[in-house]
Amino acid sequence: MVKRKVDIIISCFNEEDNIFPFYNEAKKYLKDKKYNYNFYFIDDGSTDNTYNEIVKLKNKVKNSELKVSCISFIHNFGHESAMCAGLENSKADYLIFIDVDLQNPPSKIKDIMEKFEAGADCVLLRRVEYKTASFFKKFTSKSYYWFSKYILRNKNARDVSDFFAIDKSLAKKVSKNYKTTLRFIRSFVQREAKNIMFVDYKNGARHSGVSRYNYVKLTKLALISELSRSKFLRDWYKVTKDNPIYKIDKRKSFYR
């Protein structure tokens, strides 16, 4: 039986203290013999030791069935660009997008793969508990989702984040149809998916470091999520040579 490949796409910006803890936690749940798993780190222009930690991990697992790959940007382009790089450059049958700080539990990977086996082309992880969020953050989040759904008529799923998974065919479709710098990938995959399934999870605490999403950035993200629904605006912010989504440092990138 030919094993299908799964890329676990992990965006990183100054996450040097989370690389090995994430790997050590995730590998506990990657013992399914039907798949070949690849930790696909996207180093989003980190200025700390993140890249070196990824290389150390690659060398550590070189004789293991688990693989480690990396895309390294020439500078910081942002989380959406990092996810886009993984989506566009992956050669896997399935792509799982997950944060490296362990707020998204790797234990759910097994559940994700079961949904693919059941026929899903997109698996959304639905947050049912968010212990680390303040009352104000929970309130503003629920208010935004209410406004988006009932006033702006946005049909996207609620209480989902950038913890999601798609199959190869959906990845190709999104890459082809959304050549724009006005990006909100979790919205694009929902728009193009044919069979969405859900996995519920409880959000954990960061293993190390602090969240870089302050209220200004969250407000900007919410605005982009709505504006990116407009094809006119997406075409206005079309990708060009002078306006790329990201730029890869090829000397520091490798794929296994």
C-alpha positions as CSV (number, residue, x, y, z in Angstrom):
1,M,0.0,0.0,0.0
2,V,1.3,3.4,-1.0
3,K,1.3,5.8,1.9
4,R,-0.2,9.2,1.4
5,K,1.7,12.2,2.4
6,V,0.5,14.7,5.0
7,D,2.2,18.1,5.4
8,I,1.7,19.7,8.8
9,I,2.2,23.4,7.9
10,I,3.5,25.4,10.9
11,S,3.9,29.2,10.6
12,C,6.7,30.6,12.8
13,F,7.8,34.0,13.7
14,N,10.3,34.2,16.5
15,E,9.2,30.9,18.0
16,E,12.6,29.4,18.9
17,D,11.4,28.0,22.2
18,N,8.4,26.2,20.7
19,I,10.0,24.2,17.8
20,F,11.1,21.2,19.8
21,P,8.2,21.2,22.3
22,F,5.7,21.2,19.4
23,Y,7.5,18.3,17.7
24,N,7.8,16.3,20.9
25,E,4.0,16.7,21.5
26,A,2.9,16.2,17.9
27,K,4.9,13.0,17.3
28,K,2.9,11.2,19.9
29,Y,-0.1,11.3,17.6
30,L,1.6,10.5,14.3
31,K,1.9,6.7,14.5
32,D,-0.7,5.9,11.8
33,K,1.0,3.7,9.3
34,K,-1.2,4.8,6.5
35,Y,0.5,8.2,6.2
36,N,3.9,9.8,5.9
37,Y,4.0,12.9,8.0
38,N,6.2,16.0,7.2
39,F,6.6,18.9,9.6
40,Y,6.6,21.8,7.1
41,F,7.8,24.9,9.0
42,I,7.3,28.3,7.4
43,D,9.9,30.7,9.0
44,D,8.3,34.1,8.5
45,G,11.4,36.2,8.6
46,S,12.3,35.3,12.2
47,T,15.0,37.5,13.9
48,D,15.7,35.0,16.7
49,N,17.0,31.4,16.6
50,T,13.9,29.9,15.1
51,Y,15.5,28.8,11.8
52,N,18.5,27.2,13.5
53,E,16.1,25.3,15.8
54,I,14.3,24.0,12.7
55,V,17.6,22.8,11.2
56,K,18.6,21.1,14.4
57,L,15.2,19.3,14.4
58,K,15.7,18.2,10.7
59,N,19.1,16.7,11.6
60,K,17.7,15.0,14.7
61,V,15.0,13.2,12.7
62,K,16.9,12.5,9.5
63,N,16.7,8.7,10.1
64,S,13.1,8.8,11.3
65,E,9.9,8.2,9.3
66,L,8.9,11.7,10.3
67,K,10.3,14.4,8.0
68,V,11.1,18.1,8.5
69,S,10.9,20.7,5.8
70,C,11.2,24.5,5.8
71,I,10.4,27.6,3.8
72,S,12.3,30.6,5.0
73,F,11.2,34.2,4.0
74,I,13.7,37.0,3.3
75,H,11.8,39.1,5.9
76,N,8.5,39.0,7.8
77,F,5.5,39.0,5.5
78,G,2.8,38.0,8.1
79,H,0.8,34.9,9.1
80,E,-1.5,34.8,6.0
81,S,1.5,34.9,3.7
82,A,3.2,32.1,5.6
83,M,0.1,29.9,5.3
84,C,-0.1,30.8,1.6
85,A,3.5,29.7,1.1
86,G,2.7,26.3,2.6
87,L,-0.4,26.0,0.6
88,E,1.2,26.8,-2.7
89,N,4.4,24.8,-2.2
90,S,3.2,21.7,-0.6
91,K,3.4,18.4,-2.6
92,A,1.3,16.4,-0.1
93,D,-2.0,14.7,-0.4
94,Y,-3.3,16.5,2.7
95,L,-2.4,19.8,4.4
96,I,-2.9,20.5,8.1
97,F,-2.4,24.2,9.2
98,I,-1.6,24.5,12.9
99,D,0.1,27.0,15.2
100,V,3.5,26.0,16.8
101,D,2.7,27.4,20.3
102,L,0.5,24.4,21.2
103,Q,-2.6,26.4,21.6
104,N,-3.9,24.2,18.8
105,P,-3.7,20.6,20.2
106,P,-1.8,18.2,17.8
107,S,-3.8,15.4,19.4
108,K,-6.6,16.3,17.0
109,I,-4.6,15.3,13.9
110,K,-5.9,11.7,14.2
111,D,-9.5,13.0,14.2
112,I,-8.7,15.2,11.2
113,M,-7.4,12.2,9.2
114,E,-10.6,10.3,10.1
115,K,-12.7,13.1,8.5
116,F,-10.7,12.9,5.3
117,E,-11.2,9.2,5.2
118,A,-14.9,9.8,5.6
119,G,-14.9,12.0,2.4
120,A,-14.1,15.5,3.6
121,D,-12.1,17.9,1.4
122,C,-11.9,20.5,4.2
123,V,-11.8,19.9,8.0
124,L,-12.4,22.9,10.2
125,L,-11.4,22.9,13.8
126,R,-14.2,24.4,15.9
127,R,-13.2,26.0,19.2
128,V,-15.6,25.0,21.9
129,E,-13.6,26.4,24.8
130,Y,-11.1,29.3,25.0
131,K,-9.8,29.3,28.5
132,T,-6.9,31.7,27.9
133,A,-9.0,34.5,26.4
134,S,-10.1,37.5,28.5
135,F,-13.8,38.3,29.0
136,F,-13.4,41.3,26.7
137,K,-11.8,39.3,24.0
138,K,-14.5,36.7,24.1
139,F,-17.2,39.4,24.0
140,T,-15.6,41.3,21.1
141,S,-15.2,38.0,19.2
142,K,-18.8,36.9,19.6
143,S,-20.0,40.5,18.7
144,Y,-17.9,40.4,15.5
145,Y,-19.3,37.0,14.5
146,W,-22.9,38.2,15.2
147,F,-22.4,41.3,13.1
148,S,-20.7,39.4,10.3
149,K,-23.4,36.8,10.1
150,Y,-26.5,38.8,10.6
151,I,-25.6,42.2,9.2
152,L,-23.0,41.4,6.5
153,R,-24.5,38.0,5.6
154,N,-21.2,36.2,5.9
155,K,-21.9,32.5,5.8
156,N,-18.5,31.4,7.0
157,A,-18.4,29.0,9.9
158,R,-18.2,30.5,13.4
159,D,-15.6,29.8,16.1
160,V,-13.0,28.5,13.7
161,S,-9.4,29.7,13.4
162,D,-6.3,29.1,11.3
163,F,-6.3,25.6,12.6
164,F,-7.8,23.7,9.6
165,A,-7.0,21.1,7.0
166,I,-7.6,20.6,3.3
167,D,-6.8,18.0,0.7
168,K,-4.6,18.5,-2.4
169,S,-7.3,19.2,-4.8
170,L,-8.7,22.0,-2.7
171,A,-5.2,23.5,-2.1
172,K,-4.7,23.7,-5.9
173,K,-8.1,25.3,-6.4
174,V,-7.4,28.0,-3.8
175,S,-3.9,28.6,-5.2
176,K,-5.3,29.1,-8.7
177,N,-8.4,31.2,-7.9
178,Y,-7.0,33.7,-5.3
179,K,-3.9,35.4,-6.7
180,T,-4.3,38.4,-4.4
181,T,-2.6,40.1,-1.5
182,L,-5.9,40.7,0.1
183,R,-6.0,37.3,1.7
184,F,-8.0,35.4,4.2
185,I,-7.3,31.8,3.5
186,R,-9.7,30.2,6.0
187,S,-12.5,32.1,4.2
188,F,-11.2,31.1,0.7
189,V,-11.1,27.4,1.5
190,Q,-14.6,27.5,2.9
191,R,-15.9,29.1,-0.2
192,E,-14.3,26.5,-2.5
193,A,-14.8,23.4,-0.4
194,K,-17.4,20.8,-1.5
195,N,-17.6,18.7,1.7
196,I,-16.7,20.5,5.0
197,M,-16.5,18.5,8.2
198,F,-15.8,19.7,11.8
199,V,-13.7,18.6,14.7
200,D,-14.3,20.3,18.1
201,Y,-11.3,21.2,20.3
202,K,-10.4,23.2,23.4
203,N,-7.9,25.9,23.0
204,G,-4.8,25.5,25.2
205,A,-2.3,28.0,26.6
206,R,0.8,29.0,24.8
207,H,3.8,26.9,25.6
208,S,6.2,29.8,25.4
209,G,6.1,33.5,24.4
210,V,3.2,35.8,24.0
211,S,0.5,36.3,21.4
212,R,1.4,39.0,18.8
213,Y,-2.3,39.6,17.9
214,N,-3.3,42.7,19.8
215,Y,-6.7,44.3,19.4
216,V,-5.5,46.6,16.5
217,K,-4.2,43.5,14.6
218,L,-7.4,41.6,15.3
219,T,-9.5,44.5,14.1
220,K,-7.5,44.7,10.9
221,L,-7.8,40.9,10.4
222,A,-11.6,41.1,10.8
223,L,-11.7,44.0,8.3
224,I,-9.6,42.0,5.8
225,S,-11.8,38.9,6.3
226,E,-14.8,40.9,5.1
227,L,-13.1,42.9,2.3
228,S,-11.6,39.8,0.9
229,R,-15.1,38.5,0.0
230,S,-15.2,41.0,-2.8
231,K,-13.8,39.8,-6.1
232,F,-13.4,43.4,-7.2
233,L,-11.2,44.2,-4.3
234,R,-9.2,41.0,-4.6
235,D,-8.5,41.8,-8.2
236,W,-7.5,45.4,-7.2
237,Y,-4.9,43.9,-4.9
238,K,-3.7,41.4,-7.5
239,V,-0.3,39.7,-7.0
240,T,2.4,41.2,-9.2
241,K,6.2,41.0,-9.3
242,D,6.4,44.2,-7.4
243,N,3.6,43.2,-5.0
244,P,4.2,39.6,-4.0
245,I,2.6,37.7,-1.2
246,Y,6.0,36.5,0.0
247,K,9.6,36.0,-1.1
248,I,11.5,32.8,-0.3
249,D,15.1,32.7,0.7
250,K,16.0,29.6,-1.4
251,R,19.4,29.1,0.3
252,K,17.6,28.4,3.6
253,S,14.7,26.4,2.3
254,F,14.3,22.6,1.9
255,Y,11.6,20.1,1.2
256,R,11.6,16.4,2.0
